[in-house]
């Protein structure tokens, strides 16, 4: 690449990091001026030198190229925040160079400079993605200000992209676990998120169904649009209707003005309908129409409203059983259950309890201003053996309470004394043979787990907590024995 410096004729091997001169005014809005890199493209050395002298005192790193080919080679060798290019170059036009840059490096801002500017050329440049257009001769402060604004936009766009990526990752990270059951949930989220399919999330209360819904939305192309939530189990039928569909002024007593419905609020984004099993039959038919026709009518309005809203629903009830009982529309059920995701209860992924417990410990110890950093092995056995009918939500609340009760830096079994002995189901008696079978299965699993936990712990104690010797003592392979330890959250006492 042939490039010419403003003070020397020797080629530059790359970007020269030049510090701003003392006393140079700061670039308004820039947070990291040393990282702002500019490529000046012009066949006249005097023009390049002039632009360099204007920009370097403001903290920019500046490189030069005398033609389009040299500019593209420089772009391949090093990244630039801004390209300042003449419209007329020896081997191409600035418009052609702009197209090449935007195709290969769409994040780079481009400003075109010319003494032959026309309105049509300026419009074409802006359509192709140029940040702006400046004519020679220009005032020094005009160029400096324009460059600062262009690089500030580049910085803001990069920051927005980073925040979006972090946001997506955050909603995945909030679903904590390494068990096979939760890994399957991760895979399903990844499979359905890029599509526009409706999603039905099932699971007991407290398992984190809304977290899954948010993870689907924020990893989808709709992440920049609204994520709107409504709990169908907390509102009466009339209130749900007005919240979902909105209403026109005068539609009923108290309707003093038009109100936009949540379906329309979520247009372009996602509407999460929690506890969908509580939706009244009359509203089920209205919701079905929205799913089929992509339109609905607000209460009291004769004109339909068209929407592009993705629906994600959740329930802790058995919708298939409700369909058989005639309390939930079969056609709506199949519309909602295009892609089902089941979130397992905590008792079915006990190996995740230690991870979850320490996740909540780190989170709430800081929030509550308490220096509680550890959970003893005995306390962890209490946590992993508890039934957790309230699932992850109950565990989260228990860790918060334990942090406040802890005497010192460690949560002990005494700290967890408030946890009443619990079976892995609610205190209500079963209301169907299916529920009875489920409870009996859970009780058998819990009894088996208690025996397994005692078996592993005693073997470790007999062998001084040496895993290899303990495995050999009981006649097991070490990996299988270690898997049992992990399953029950058993670790060597500190």
SULLIN-V782410 format. One record per helix or strand. SS is the DSSP state (H for helix, E for strand). FROM is the first residue (numbers start at 1). TO is the last residue. If there is no record, write none. Layout:
ss	from	to
SS	FROM	TO
SS	FROM	TO
This chain:
ss	from	to
E	16	16
H	33	35
E	37	41
H	45	56
E	61	65
H	68	77
E	82	86
E	88	88
E	93	93
H	94	104
E	109	114
H	119	127
E	132	135
H	140	173
H	180	193
E	199	202
H	209	218
E	227	231
H	237	245
E	246	247
E	259	260
H	262	265
E	270	274
H	276	278
H	281	293
E	295	296
E	299	299
E	305	306
E	310	315
H	319	325
H	330	336
E	339	342
H	346	348
H	350	368
E	374	375
H	377	385
H	391	405
E	410	411
H	433	462
H	467	474
H	478	487
